[in-house]
């Protein structure tokens, strides 16, 4: 059951990202994966990256919090 919920979150995040409703970082957060993992998932599904400067800064902020 937990796996199904996780897959649903990933699917929902990918749908929102593909529809330009959320950023890459927000999609990764919704899916519960890293930005890098989300990028890999999108690439495997043939969904073109919409990464922009806001995504860059969001990723930078996350990295700074981790360090």
Number of C-alpha atoms within 10 A of each C-alpha: 6 7 8 9 10 14 13 13 18 21 15 15 24 23 14 17 22 18 9 11 12 16 19 30 24 17 26 22 16 18 21 15 15 15 19 13 13 21 20 13 15 17 12 9 10 9 14 11 12 11 12 10 8 12 16 12 12 15 17 12 11 12 10 9 8 7 5
